[in-house]
Amino acid sequence: VKEANGGGVDVVIDSVGSTWGGSIDACAPGGRVVVFGGTGGAKVELQVRPVTLGQVALLGSTMGSPAEFRQLLAAVQNQAWAPVIDSVRPLGEAAAAHEREENGLHFGKLVLDCQ
């Protein structure tokens, strides 16, 4: 990215999480990385030096306001929208579900059925 535009970008929008290193490296000095998801898993290893030397800001976002969240809930209730489900597993497979997420093997939500 830096080679393509001559110095990096001002903002990176990252929904993956596990790609923070590349997102930070793509930033121009004083750039921002906005994180709103973790499809790559919940754990992230991060080198602090590129953040501090590049004066990069890491920002978390839900990508919406409380009013927008209420609209989303209404859309789900009306079946106008449905989440992406990777798999539904019995509660006894919770450890396997967590392992799948930690290894970045899932796409969408992992659902545990407690019945």
Backbone as ProteinMPNN parsed JSONL, in Angstrom:
{"seq_chain_A": "VKEANGGGVDVVIDSVGSTWGGSIDACAPGGRVVVFGGTGGAKVELQVRPVTLGQVALLGSTMGSPAEFRQLLAAVQNQAWAPVIDSVRPLGEAAAAHEREENGLHFGKLVLDCQ", "coords_chain_A": {"N_chain_A": [[0.837, -1.19, 0.0], [1.929, 1.245, 0.841], [3.879, 1.619, -1.117], [2.263, 1.851, -3.357], [0.818, 4.231, -2.988], [2.625, 6.049, -2.119], [3.291, 6.442, 0.632], [1.506, 5.437, 2.56], [-1.743, 4.996, 4.149], [-4.401, 7.031, 5.524], [-6.475, 5.956, 7.081], [-7.369, 2.712, 8.116], [-9.81, 0.28, 7.815], [-10.637, -2.386, 9.678], [-11.927, -5.538, 9.858], [-11.098, -7.982, 10.56], [-9.079, -8.484, 12.539], [-6.908, -10.361, 13.237], [-5.157, -9.396, 11.403], [-3.976, -7.054, 12.147], [-1.259, -6.271, 12.249], [-0.458, -5.938, 9.527], [-2.323, -3.997, 8.888], [-1.543, -1.849, 10.498], [1.029, -1.431, 9.478], [0.321, -0.493, 6.964], [-0.484, 2.069, 7.402], [-0.066, 5.615, 7.119], [2.199, 7.943, 8.74], [0.753, 8.88, 11.805], [-1.648, 7.72, 11.219], [-4.8, 5.851, 11.406], [-6.233, 2.885, 12.733], [-9.209, 1.339, 12.494], [-11.105, -0.873, 14.234], [-13.606, -3.275, 13.992], [-14.443, -5.822, 14.261], [-13.765, -9.359, 14.596], [-13.165, -11.524, 12.855], [-11.005, -13.075, 12.28], [-10.321, -14.297, 14.599], [-10.104, -14.158, 18.215], [-7.732, -13.489, 19.484], [-4.869, -11.411, 19.219], [-1.613, -10.81, 18.133], [0.66, -8.255, 18.649], [3.036, -5.97, 17.572], [4.418, -3.425, 19.342], [6.138, -1.324, 18.747], [5.886, -0.368, 15.919], [3.419, 0.906, 16.202], [3.85, 2.952, 18.095], [6.096, 4.362, 17.02], [5.077, 5.078, 14.535], [3.019, 6.623, 15.331], [0.392, 5.64, 15.37], [-3.082, 5.307, 15.746], [-5.245, 3.119, 17.433], [-8.526, 2.186, 17.137], [-11.538, 1.095, 18.502], [-14.736, 0.007, 17.387], [-18.278, -0.276, 17.341], [-19.583, 0.138, 15.099], [-22.006, 1.438, 14.87], [-24.891, 3.17, 16.183], [-26.881, 3.256, 19.266], [-29.56, 3.564, 18.394], [-29.433, 2.571, 15.791], [-28.796, -0.044, 16.389], [-31.178, -0.897, 17.57], [-32.8, -0.803, 15.3], [-31.606, -2.843, 13.836], [-32.194, -5.063, 15.477], [-34.97, -5.085, 15.161], [-35.12, -5.714, 12.437], [-34.071, -8.297, 12.466], [-36.015, -9.575, 14.027], [-38.185, -9.346, 12.302], [-37.403, -11.013, 10.356], [-35.989, -9.973, 8.238], [-33.341, -9.876, 8.06], [-30.58, -11.971, 8.692], [-28.105, -13.435, 10.789], [-24.796, -14.592, 9.831], [-24.165, -17.92, 10.174], [-21.748, -20.078, 11.26], [-21.639, -22.652, 12.445], [-23.748, -24.834, 14.398], [-23.571, -26.155, 17.538], [-23.739, -28.722, 20.081], [-23.753, -27.937, 23.607], [-21.823, -29.464, 24.882], [-19.742, -29.519, 23.09], [-18.355, -27.197, 23.348], [-15.641, -26.59, 23.858], [-14.393, -27.478, 21.501], [-15.6, -25.738, 19.693], [-14.578, -23.272, 20.573], [-11.882, -23.736, 20.043], [-11.961, -23.904, 17.269], [-12.616, -21.25, 16.646], [-10.407, -19.869, 17.802], [-8.368, -20.762, 16.164], [-8.976, -19.552, 13.84], [-10.67, -20.783, 11.998], [-13.325, -20.51, 11.485], [-16.222, -19.067, 9.861], [-18.32, -16.625, 10.327], [-20.81, -16.819, 12.914], [-20.377, -18.899, 15.776], [-22.488, -21.102, 17.239], [-23.717, -22.211, 20.328], [-25.755, -24.74, 21.398], [-27.813, -24.976, 24.055], [-29.722, -26.787, 24.889]], "CA_chain_A": [[0.0, 0.0, 0.0], [2.794, 2.426, 0.907], [4.508, 1.783, -2.429], [1.244, 2.237, -4.338], [0.356, 5.619, -2.857], [3.721, 6.919, -1.721], [3.468, 6.763, 2.045], [0.54, 4.845, 3.472], [-3.104, 5.535, 4.165], [-4.783, 7.707, 6.767], [-7.376, 5.116, 7.871], [-7.612, 1.327, 7.715], [-10.984, -0.306, 8.457], [-10.239, -3.788, 9.832], [-12.938, -6.396, 10.482], [-10.506, -9.306, 10.746], [-8.422, -8.559, 13.84], [-5.601, -11.012, 13.187], [-4.348, -8.714, 10.388], [-3.604, -5.733, 12.647], [0.12, -5.944, 11.878], [-0.492, -5.388, 8.174], [-3.116, -2.766, 8.903], [-0.686, -0.809, 11.084], [2.097, -1.161, 8.507], [-0.24, 0.226, 5.815], [-0.817, 3.439, 7.79], [0.861, 6.739, 7.064], [2.418, 8.472, 10.089], [-0.444, 9.485, 12.381], [-2.841, 7.047, 10.707], [-5.709, 5.211, 12.358], [-6.792, 1.573, 12.411], [-10.519, 1.198, 13.131], [-11.408, -2.297, 14.338], [-15.008, -3.481, 14.347], [-14.765, -7.246, 14.262], [-12.687, -10.289, 14.878], [-13.413, -12.757, 12.114], [-9.778, -13.867, 12.275], [-10.107, -14.852, 15.929], [-10.158, -13.196, 19.311], [-6.392, -13.127, 19.943], [-4.044, -10.682, 18.267], [-0.262, -10.465, 18.559], [0.889, -6.915, 18.143], [4.311, -5.325, 17.843], [4.08, -2.083, 19.805], [7.023, -0.307, 18.159], [5.306, 0.324, 14.76], [2.309, 1.758, 16.648], [4.375, 4.158, 18.737], [6.937, 5.132, 16.103], [4.224, 5.619, 13.478], [1.948, 7.387, 15.969], [-0.847, 5.059, 14.845], [-4.154, 5.176, 16.733], [-6.118, 1.953, 17.307], [-9.859, 2.566, 17.6], [-12.57, 0.067, 18.438], [-16.041, 0.557, 17.034], [-19.386, -1.196, 17.104], [-20.058, 0.537, 13.778], [-23.399, 1.841, 14.884], [-25.423, 3.836, 17.368], [-27.958, 2.485, 19.899], [-30.764, 3.594, 17.547], [-29.203, 1.643, 14.682], [-28.875, -1.394, 16.95], [-32.606, -1.201, 17.7], [-33.279, -1.095, 13.946], [-31.099, -4.168, 13.491], [-32.997, -6.045, 16.208], [-36.285, -5.144, 14.505], [-34.939, -6.433, 11.169], [-33.921, -9.719, 12.804], [-37.327, -10.046, 14.464], [-39.045, -9.422, 11.115], [-36.721, -11.939, 9.445], [-35.465, -9.237, 7.091], [-31.891, -10.044, 8.116], [-30.163, -13.096, 9.533], [-26.65, -13.499, 10.93], [-24.094, -15.701, 9.185], [-23.885, -18.955, 11.17], [-20.743, -21.066, 10.854], [-22.113, -23.97, 12.865], [-24.486, -24.954, 15.657], [-23.019, -27.326, 18.222], [-24.233, -28.909, 21.446], [-22.924, -27.31, 24.632], [-20.696, -30.351, 25.173], [-18.666, -29.278, 22.123], [-17.917, -25.806, 23.505], [-14.18, -26.503, 23.722], [-14.077, -27.609, 20.07], [-16.032, -24.496, 19.045], [-13.58, -22.253, 20.913], [-10.657, -24.063, 19.308], [-12.209, -23.516, 15.873], [-12.508, -19.794, 16.574], [-9.037, -19.465, 18.108], [-7.521, -21.097, 15.02], [-9.434, -18.799, 12.679], [-11.257, -21.71, 11.03], [-14.762, -20.261, 11.345], [-16.708, -17.907, 9.116], [-19.624, -16.358, 10.907], [-20.993, -17.07, 14.345], [-20.426, -20.261, 16.309], [-23.627, -21.13, 18.154], [-23.789, -23.348, 21.243], [-27.135, -25.101, 21.728], [-27.818, -25.36, 25.469], [-30.844, -27.675, 25.214]], "C_chain_A": [[0.876, 1.246, 0.0], [3.478, 2.688, -0.427], [3.503, 2.316, -3.449], [0.847, 3.703, -4.225], [1.428, 6.565, -2.318], [3.777, 7.283, -0.255], [2.462, 6.197, 3.004], [-0.789, 5.571, 3.443], [-3.41, 6.167, 5.513], [-5.625, 6.817, 7.674], [-7.454, 3.728, 7.253], [-8.828, 0.847, 8.497], [-10.751, -1.808, 8.48], [-11.328, -4.573, 10.549], [-12.368, -7.753, 10.858], [-9.875, -9.454, 12.12], [-7.036, -9.154, 13.756], [-4.673, -10.364, 12.162], [-3.889, -7.329, 10.845], [-2.2, -5.331, 12.232], [0.186, -5.316, 10.501], [-1.26, -4.092, 8.102], [-2.29, -1.604, 9.435], [0.412, -0.425, 10.105], [1.594, -0.355, 7.314], [-0.515, 1.695, 6.117], [0.321, 4.417, 7.514], [1.13, 7.181, 8.503], [1.169, 9.211, 10.585], [-1.739, 8.856, 11.921], [-3.657, 6.38, 11.8], [-6.136, 3.856, 11.825], [-8.086, 1.456, 13.2], [-10.902, -0.272, 13.066], [-12.861, -2.459, 14.75], [-15.392, -4.946, 14.345], [-13.545, -8.082, 14.551], [-12.875, -11.592, 14.142], [-12.183, -13.64, 12.037], [-9.472, -14.489, 13.616], [-10.017, -13.749, 16.968], [-8.779, -12.726, 19.768], [-5.618, -12.448, 18.823], [-2.671, -10.482, 18.885], [0.091, -9.159, 17.884], [2.279, -6.44, 18.54], [4.012, -3.862, 18.179], [4.901, -1.01, 19.087], [6.437, 0.369, 16.907], [4.14, 1.248, 15.13], [2.856, 3.063, 17.215], [5.209, 5.0, 17.782], [6.12, 5.764, 14.981], [3.104, 6.495, 13.999], [0.582, 6.968, 15.427], [-1.855, 4.918, 15.984], [-4.975, 3.932, 16.414], [-7.463, 2.311, 17.924], [-10.809, 1.394, 17.456], [-13.912, 0.702, 18.15], [-17.069, -0.557, 16.914], [-20.019, -0.916, 15.755], [-21.539, 0.891, 13.774], [-23.79, 2.482, 16.202], [-26.459, 2.932, 18.037], [-29.236, 2.462, 19.057], [-30.616, 2.624, 16.376], [-29.263, 0.194, 15.16], [-30.332, -1.815, 17.12], [-33.21, -1.534, 16.336], [-32.825, -2.482, 13.498], [-31.915, -5.25, 14.187], [-34.382, -6.194, 15.585], [-36.189, -5.916, 13.191], [-34.782, -7.931, 11.407], [-35.274, -10.298, 13.193], [-38.275, -10.225, 13.278], [-38.484, -10.349, 10.039], [-36.285, -11.261, 8.152], [-33.949, -9.356, 7.012], [-31.596, -11.226, 9.019], [-28.643, -13.108, 9.626], [-26.077, -14.679, 10.15], [-23.695, -16.686, 10.28], [-22.872, -19.935, 10.588], [-21.233, -22.467, 11.185], [-22.887, -23.85, 14.167], [-24.028, -26.255, 16.29], [-23.675, -27.488, 19.588], [-23.25, -28.301, 22.446], [-21.695, -28.153, 24.958], [-19.524, -30.188, 24.222], [-18.134, -27.845, 22.202], [-16.412, -25.662, 23.313], [-13.767, -26.585, 22.256], [-14.473, -26.341, 19.312], [-15.032, -23.374, 19.318], [-12.284, -22.489, 20.15], [-10.792, -23.653, 17.837], [-12.056, -22.0, 15.706], [-11.069, -19.335, 16.78], [-8.09, -19.725, 16.944], [-7.968, -20.408, 13.735], [-10.067, -19.657, 11.6], [-12.734, -21.452, 10.771], [-15.02, -19.09, 10.404], [-18.128, -17.666, 9.596], [-19.636, -16.743, 12.378], [-20.979, -18.563, 14.647], [-21.495, -20.267, 17.391], [-23.55, -22.385, 19.006], [-25.247, -23.552, 21.641], [-27.146, -25.659, 23.145], [-28.964, -26.289, 25.841], [-30.418, -29.113, 25.217]], "O_chain_A": [[0.615, 2.194, -0.741], [3.642, 3.84, -0.829], [3.85, 3.133, -4.302], [0.57, 4.353, -5.233], [1.162, 7.745, -2.088], [4.275, 8.358, 0.078], [2.564, 6.466, 4.201], [-0.942, 6.612, 2.805], [-2.757, 5.873, 6.514], [-5.514, 6.901, 8.897], [-7.587, 3.578, 6.038], [-8.872, 0.994, 9.719], [-10.675, -2.44, 7.427], [-11.621, -4.309, 11.715], [-13.078, -8.589, 11.416], [-10.111, -10.453, 12.8], [-6.07, -8.511, 14.166], [-3.509, -10.751, 12.064], [-3.46, -6.517, 10.025], [-1.967, -4.17, 11.896], [0.816, -4.274, 10.322], [-0.9, -3.188, 7.348], [-2.332, -0.503, 8.886], [0.699, 0.757, 9.916], [2.364, 0.394, 6.711], [-0.753, 2.483, 5.201], [1.499, 4.09, 7.655], [0.365, 6.83, 9.401], [0.607, 10.051, 9.883], [-2.817, 9.385, 12.192], [-3.259, 6.347, 12.964], [-6.372, 3.689, 10.629], [-8.071, 1.472, 14.43], [-11.012, -0.848, 11.984], [-13.306, -1.862, 15.73], [-16.578, -5.268, 14.423], [-12.439, -7.569, 14.726], [-12.757, -12.662, 14.739], [-12.298, -14.833, 11.756], [-8.446, -15.154, 13.759], [-9.874, -12.57, 16.643], [-8.669, -11.665, 20.382], [-5.691, -12.838, 17.658], [-2.562, -10.037, 20.028], [-0.149, -8.978, 16.69], [2.653, -6.504, 19.711], [3.415, -3.149, 17.373], [4.406, 0.091, 18.847], [6.485, 1.597, 16.828], [3.9, 2.25, 14.456], [2.39, 4.146, 16.863], [5.053, 6.22, 17.735], [6.435, 6.864, 14.526], [2.327, 7.049, 13.222], [-0.257, 7.798, 15.078], [-1.504, 4.455, 17.07], [-5.357, 3.713, 15.264], [-7.536, 2.693, 19.092], [-10.874, 0.769, 16.397], [-14.197, 1.806, 18.614], [-16.76, -1.651, 16.441], [-20.9, -1.655, 15.315], [-22.237, 0.667, 12.786], [-23.093, 2.345, 17.208], [-26.879, 1.94, 17.441], [-29.924, 1.442, 19.013], [-31.57, 1.936, 16.013], [-29.722, -0.688, 14.435], [-30.682, -2.963, 16.846], [-34.035, -2.441, 16.225], [-33.581, -3.209, 12.853], [-32.289, -6.243, 13.563], [-34.908, -7.303, 15.492], [-37.087, -6.692, 12.867], [-35.301, -8.741, 10.639], [-35.641, -11.384, 12.744], [-39.077, -11.158, 13.261], [-39.036, -10.448, 8.943], [-36.219, -11.896, 7.1], [-33.344, -8.979, 6.008], [-32.297, -11.448, 10.007], [-27.963, -12.82, 8.641], [-26.784, -15.64, 9.848], [-22.969, -16.326, 11.207], [-23.115, -20.546, 9.548], [-21.244, -23.354, 10.332], [-22.71, -22.903, 14.934], [-24.087, -27.318, 15.672], [-24.118, -26.508, 20.187], [-22.06, -28.17, 22.159], [-20.638, -27.608, 25.277], [-18.426, -30.665, 24.507], [-17.54, -27.341, 21.249], [-15.957, -24.714, 22.673], [-12.888, -25.843, 21.816], [-13.767, -25.916, 18.397], [-14.677, -22.617, 18.414], [-11.662, -21.543, 19.666], [-9.854, -23.123, 17.241], [-11.445, -21.531, 14.746], [-10.565, -18.507, 16.021], [-7.119, -18.993, 16.756], [-7.406, -20.65, 12.667], [-10.014, -19.311, 10.419], [-13.335, -22.111, 9.922], [-14.155, -18.242, 10.184], [-19.032, -18.442, 9.288], [-18.591, -16.963, 12.991], [-21.496, -19.376, 13.882], [-21.406, -19.509, 18.357], [-23.346, -23.485, 18.492], [-25.891, -22.64, 22.16], [-26.55, -26.705, 23.404], [-29.159, -26.556, 27.026], [-31.234, -29.999, 25.471]]}, "name": "protein", "num_of_chains": 1, "seq": "VKEANGGGVDVVIDSVGSTWGGSIDACAPGGRVVVFGGTGGAKVELQVRPVTLGQVALLGSTMGSPAEFRQLLAAVQNQAWAPVIDSVRPLGEAAAAHEREENGLHFGKLVLDCQ"}
